Amino acid sequence: MSQPSRPVRIGIVGAGIRGSLFARSISQHPDATVVAICDRAEALARALAVEHDARSFTDHRELLAAGLELDALVVATPDFAHRDVAVDAAQAGLHLLIEKPLATTTDDARAITDAVERAGVKCVVGFENRWNPRFVAAKELIDAGSLGTVLTQVAHLHDTVFVPTEMLSWAGRSSPAWFLMPHTLDLLLWLTGKQVVSVYATGVKQHLVGRGVDTWDSVDASLTFTDGTTATLHSAWVLPVSHPAVYDLRVELVGTESALRIQGADQGVHLFSDQLRWAQWGTFVKDGRLQGFPVEMAVSFIDHLLGRITDIPGLADGLVVTRVISAIDRSLASGQPEPVADPA
């Protein structure tokens, strides 16, 4: 289908930073409309719903039972709370856009996958950096053979301490592995097409615990692929708040023919002020419209539902990332290398 008979009707569960971004992005699409917003915080749900002339709810089950003729649901809840919303939506016959990671346990990821496959609906997992033009250009170079055989990869993704101490109320139920590494892990798998067979992870848990947040300060993970090549993921969320951006993203790949380095955080615009301010997460406003690669991801979700595009991260991508990060968690606990579970 290329021209729908009516706009695609979307509900959004989670009215925080990501839910707000998705709502604005989808509302700009000429073939889609946001009809419902749900969040456990009633005031937050109502405010975003008013902004988009939508109905508000505090329970996703009430939203699903409201007879709104929804076509799809966006799951932008905290990472650990994806399962119930996604499974219920799939059972209701709704297509899904799920913020990364798909889930934070392999059981939850499998439950979502099973529900989606049984229902026969579409599911996109929000690995937004696949739309980042810098990484799109990198993939074109790799696919063209410019690097030869990729031998090793290194990815750094860090956040300032603002994120676990002020931005996220649920940081104690997350970690740099779950909040940050899904981005870089998916990037490396997408860029190279490799498969991880084992991981070895170490971490530091000192600073945030002292500030009342029981989680890791940093996690380092060594990955081994089926072809014997390796990668290393570095993630910490204790950068000082004076860092020029709220995050720092760098990726390096070394091949037999050349090497590639991608700087993903520096947008080239630096503001110096007496007030603490950071650049936006890859978005900007031009002519009153929100633009940038996170917006393009939401646009692509709608176009995918309309049959206009097919190359988009889905369940298989989300499931493998959850399996690898789960193995990283196990390695942190055991202090030993851990195998990645068989995807079968």
C-alpha positions as CSV (number, residue, x, y, z in Angstrom):
1,M,0.0,0.0,0.0
2,S,1.4,3.4,-0.9
3,Q,-1.6,5.8,-0.5
4,P,-3.6,4.9,2.6
5,S,-7.4,5.5,2.6
6,R,-7.0,7.2,6.0
7,P,-4.0,8.3,8.2
8,V,-2.2,5.5,10.1
9,R,-3.6,5.8,13.6
10,I,-0.9,5.6,16.3
11,G,-0.9,5.3,20.1
12,I,2.1,6.0,22.2
13,V,2.9,4.5,25.6
14,G,5.4,6.5,27.5
15,A,5.3,10.3,27.5
16,G,8.8,11.1,28.5
17,I,11.7,12.3,26.3
18,R,11.4,9.5,23.7
19,G,7.6,9.4,23.7
20,S,7.5,13.1,23.1
21,L,10.0,12.8,20.3
22,F,8.0,10.0,18.6
23,A,4.8,12.0,19.0
24,R,6.1,15.1,17.3
25,S,7.9,13.1,14.6
26,I,4.8,11.0,13.7
27,S,2.5,14.0,13.8
28,Q,4.6,15.6,11.1
29,H,4.1,12.6,8.8
30,P,1.4,13.4,6.2
31,D,0.0,9.8,6.4
32,A,-0.1,9.3,10.2
33,T,-1.8,10.8,13.2
34,V,-1.3,10.4,17.0
35,V,-4.6,9.5,18.6
36,A,-3.6,8.4,22.1
37,I,-1.0,9.0,24.7
38,C,-0.5,6.8,27.7
39,D,1.8,7.3,30.8
40,R,1.5,6.3,34.4
41,A,2.1,9.9,35.2
42,E,-1.3,11.4,34.4
43,A,-0.2,15.0,34.1
44,L,2.6,14.0,31.7
45,A,0.2,11.9,29.5
46,R,-2.4,14.7,29.5
47,A,0.1,17.4,28.6
48,L,1.4,15.5,25.6
49,A,-2.1,14.4,24.5
50,V,-3.3,18.1,24.5
51,E,-0.3,19.0,22.4
52,H,-1.3,16.5,19.7
53,D,-5.1,16.6,20.1
54,A,-5.1,13.1,21.3
55,R,-6.8,11.2,24.2
56,S,-4.8,10.4,27.3
57,F,-4.6,7.3,29.5
58,T,-2.7,6.1,32.5
59,D,-3.0,2.3,31.7
60,H,-2.1,0.8,28.3
61,R,-4.9,-1.8,28.7
62,E,-7.5,1.0,28.9
63,L,-6.0,2.5,25.8
64,L,-6.2,-0.8,23.9
65,A,-9.8,-1.3,25.0
66,A,-11.0,2.3,24.1
67,G,-12.1,1.5,20.6
68,L,-9.8,4.0,18.9
69,E,-9.2,1.9,15.8
70,L,-5.5,2.0,16.3
71,D,-3.1,0.6,13.7
72,A,0.1,0.7,15.7
73,L,1.6,1.4,19.1
74,V,4.9,3.0,20.0
75,V,6.4,1.5,23.2
76,A,8.5,4.2,24.8
77,T,8.3,3.0,28.4
78,P,11.4,2.4,30.6
79,D,13.5,-0.3,29.1
80,F,12.6,-3.0,31.7
81,A,8.8,-2.4,31.1
82,H,8.4,-3.2,27.4
83,R,7.1,-6.8,27.7
84,D,3.5,-6.4,28.9
85,V,2.8,-3.4,26.7
86,A,4.2,-5.0,23.6
87,V,2.6,-8.4,24.1
88,D,-0.8,-6.9,24.8
89,A,-0.5,-4.6,21.7
90,A,0.5,-7.5,19.5
91,Q,-2.4,-9.6,20.7
92,A,-4.7,-6.7,19.9
93,G,-3.4,-6.9,16.3
94,L,-1.3,-3.7,16.4
95,H,2.0,-3.1,14.7
96,L,4.8,-2.0,17.0
97,L,7.7,0.4,17.2
98,I,9.7,-0.5,20.4
99,E,12.4,1.8,21.7
100,K,15.7,0.0,22.1
101,P,16.5,-2.4,23.6
102,L,13.7,-4.8,22.7
103,A,13.8,-6.0,26.3
104,T,16.2,-6.4,29.1
105,T,15.9,-10.1,29.6
106,T,15.9,-12.9,27.1
107,D,12.6,-14.2,28.5
108,D,11.0,-10.9,27.8
109,A,12.5,-10.6,24.4
110,R,11.3,-14.1,23.4
111,A,7.8,-13.4,24.8
112,I,7.5,-10.2,22.7
113,T,8.9,-12.1,19.6
114,D,6.5,-15.0,20.1
115,A,3.5,-12.6,20.5
116,V,4.4,-10.6,17.4
117,E,5.0,-13.7,15.3
118,R,1.7,-15.3,16.4
119,A,-0.2,-12.1,15.6
120,G,1.5,-11.6,12.2
121,V,2.1,-7.9,12.9
122,K,5.1,-5.8,12.1
123,C,7.6,-4.8,14.7
124,V,10.5,-2.2,14.4
125,V,13.1,-1.8,17.1
126,G,14.4,1.7,17.6
127,F,18.1,1.5,16.7
128,E,18.1,5.0,15.5
129,N,21.8,5.3,14.6
130,R,21.0,3.2,11.5
131,W,19.6,6.5,10.2
132,N,22.6,8.6,11.3
133,P,24.1,9.9,8.1
134,R,27.7,9.3,9.4
135,F,27.1,5.7,10.0
136,V,25.1,5.3,6.8
137,A,28.2,6.6,5.0
138,A,30.4,4.2,6.9
139,K,28.2,1.3,6.0
140,E,28.4,2.2,2.3
141,L,32.2,2.2,2.5
142,I,32.3,-1.2,4.3
143,D,29.8,-2.7,1.9
144,A,31.9,-1.5,-1.0
145,G,34.9,-3.4,0.4
146,S,36.9,-0.3,1.2
147,L,38.1,-1.8,4.5
148,G,38.8,-5.3,3.2
149,T,38.2,-7.8,6.0
150,V,37.3,-6.1,9.2
151,L,39.6,-7.5,11.9
152,T,38.7,-5.5,15.0
153,Q,36.2,-2.9,16.1
154,V,36.0,-0.5,19.1
155,A,33.0,1.5,20.1
156,H,32.8,4.1,22.8
157,L,29.4,5.5,24.0
158,H,29.3,7.4,27.3
159,D,26.8,9.7,29.0
160,T,27.3,12.4,31.5
161,V,26.4,11.7,35.1
162,F,23.3,13.8,34.6
163,V,21.6,10.8,32.9
164,P,21.6,8.3,35.7
165,T,21.3,10.8,38.5
166,E,18.7,13.3,37.2
167,M,17.3,12.3,33.8
168,L,16.4,8.7,34.6
169,S,14.3,7.9,37.6
170,W,14.9,4.2,36.9
171,A,18.7,4.2,36.5
172,G,19.0,1.7,39.3
173,R,17.2,-0.8,37.2
174,S,19.6,-0.2,34.3
175,S,23.3,0.1,33.6
176,P,25.7,1.4,30.9
177,A,25.3,-2.1,29.3
178,W,21.6,-1.9,28.9
179,F,21.1,1.8,28.4
180,L,24.1,2.5,26.1
181,M,25.5,-0.6,24.6
182,P,22.5,-1.6,22.5
183,H,23.3,1.4,20.3
184,T,26.9,0.5,19.7
185,L,26.4,-3.3,19.6
186,D,23.7,-2.9,17.0
187,L,25.8,-0.6,15.0
188,L,28.8,-3.0,14.9
189,L,26.5,-5.9,13.9
190,W,24.8,-3.9,11.3
191,L,28.0,-2.4,9.8
192,T,29.8,-5.7,9.5
193,G,27.1,-8.4,9.5
194,K,29.1,-10.4,12.1
195,Q,27.7,-12.7,14.8
196,V,28.9,-12.7,18.4
197,V,29.6,-16.1,20.0
198,S,31.1,-15.1,23.3
199,V,31.7,-12.1,25.6
200,Y,33.9,-11.1,28.5
201,A,32.9,-8.1,30.6
202,T,34.3,-6.1,33.5
203,G,32.9,-3.1,35.2
204,V,33.3,-0.5,38.0
205,K,30.6,0.1,40.6
206,Q,31.7,2.9,42.9
207,H,30.7,6.5,42.2
208,L,27.0,6.1,41.5
209,V,26.5,3.8,44.4
210,G,27.9,6.5,46.6
211,R,25.3,8.9,45.2
212,G,22.5,6.5,45.9
213,V,22.1,4.9,42.5
214,D,22.8,1.1,42.7
215,T,24.3,0.5,39.3
216,W,27.5,0.2,37.3
217,D,29.5,3.4,36.6
218,S,31.2,1.8,33.6
219,V,31.2,-1.5,31.7
220,D,33.8,-2.8,29.2
221,A,32.9,-5.8,27.1
222,S,35.1,-7.8,24.7
223,L,33.3,-9.6,22.0
224,T,34.4,-12.6,19.9
225,F,32.7,-13.2,16.5
226,T,32.1,-16.5,14.7
227,D,35.0,-15.6,12.3
228,G,37.4,-15.2,15.1
229,T,37.6,-11.4,14.9
230,T,36.9,-9.2,17.9
231,A,35.3,-6.0,19.1
232,T,35.4,-4.0,22.3
233,L,32.5,-1.9,23.7
234,H,33.2,0.8,26.3
235,S,30.3,2.6,28.1
236,A,30.2,4.7,31.2
237,W,27.6,7.2,32.3
238,V,29.7,9.2,34.7
239,L,31.2,11.9,32.4
240,P,31.2,15.3,34.1
241,V,28.3,17.5,33.3
242,S,30.7,20.0,31.8
243,H,31.1,17.7,28.8
244,P,30.2,19.5,25.6
245,A,27.3,17.1,24.9
246,V,25.3,14.8,27.1
247,Y,26.8,11.9,25.4
248,D,30.1,10.9,23.6
249,L,30.0,8.4,20.7
250,R,33.0,7.2,18.7
251,V,33.4,4.0,16.6
252,E,36.6,2.7,15.0
253,L,37.0,-0.3,12.6
254,V,40.3,-1.7,11.4
255,G,40.4,-3.8,8.3
256,T,43.0,-5.4,6.1
257,E,42.8,-2.6,3.6
258,S,42.0,0.5,5.6
259,A,40.7,1.8,8.9
260,L,37.6,3.9,9.6
261,R,36.8,6.3,12.5
262,I,33.4,7.8,13.0
263,Q,32.7,10.6,15.5
264,G,29.0,10.4,16.3
265,A,28.6,13.0,19.0
266,D,30.2,16.2,17.8
267,Q,27.6,18.1,15.8
268,G,30.0,20.8,14.9
269,V,28.1,23.5,16.9
270,H,29.5,24.5,20.3
271,L,27.7,26.9,22.6
272,F,29.5,28.3,25.6
273,S,27.3,29.8,28.3
274,D,27.0,30.4,32.1
275,Q,24.1,28.0,32.0
276,L,24.4,24.2,31.6
277,R,23.1,23.3,28.1
278,W,23.8,20.5,25.7
279,A,23.2,19.8,22.0
280,Q,20.1,17.9,21.2
281,W,20.2,14.2,20.5
282,G,20.6,14.4,16.7
283,T,17.6,16.6,16.2
284,F,17.1,20.2,15.1
285,V,14.2,22.4,14.0
286,K,14.0,23.9,10.6
287,D,11.0,25.9,9.3
288,G,9.0,24.8,12.3
289,R,9.6,21.1,11.7
290,L,11.6,18.7,13.8
291,Q,14.3,17.0,11.8
292,G,17.3,14.7,12.3
293,F,18.0,11.0,12.2
294,P,15.7,10.0,15.2
295,V,12.9,11.7,13.3
296,E,13.8,9.8,10.2
297,M,13.5,6.5,12.1
298,A,9.9,7.3,13.2
299,V,9.1,8.4,9.6
300,S,10.5,5.1,8.3
301,F,8.3,3.2,10.8
302,I,5.2,4.7,9.2
303,D,6.5,4.1,5.7
304,H,7.3,0.5,6.6
305,L,3.7,0.0,7.7
306,L,2.6,1.4,4.4
307,G,4.8,-1.0,2.5
308,R,7.1,1.7,1.1
309,I,10.3,0.4,2.7
310,T,11.4,-3.0,4.0
311,D,15.1,-2.5,5.1
312,I,14.5,-1.6,8.8
313,P,15.6,-3.1,12.1
314,G,13.2,-5.7,13.4
315,L,12.6,-8.5,15.9
316,A,15.7,-10.5,14.9
317,D,17.9,-7.5,15.4
318,G,16.4,-6.7,18.8
319,L,16.5,-10.3,20.0
320,V,20.2,-10.7,19.2
321,V,21.1,-7.5,21.0
322,T,19.2,-8.6,24.1
323,R,21.0,-12.0,24.0
324,V,24.4,-10.4,23.8
325,I,23.8,-7.8,26.5
326,S,22.4,-10.6,28.7
327,A,25.6,-12.5,28.2
328,I,27.5,-9.3,29.2
329,D,25.5,-9.1,32.4
330,R,26.3,-12.8,33.1
331,S,30.0,-12.1,32.6
332,L,29.9,-9.1,34.9
333,A,28.4,-11.4,37.6
334,S,30.7,-14.5,37.0
335,G,33.9,-12.7,36.2
336,Q,34.3,-15.2,33.3
337,P,33.8,-15.3,29.5
338,E,30.2,-16.2,28.7
339,P,28.7,-17.7,25.5
340,V,25.9,-16.0,23.7
341,A,22.7,-18.1,23.7
342,D,21.8,-19.9,20.6
343,P,19.2,-17.8,18.7
344,A,17.2,-20.9,17.7
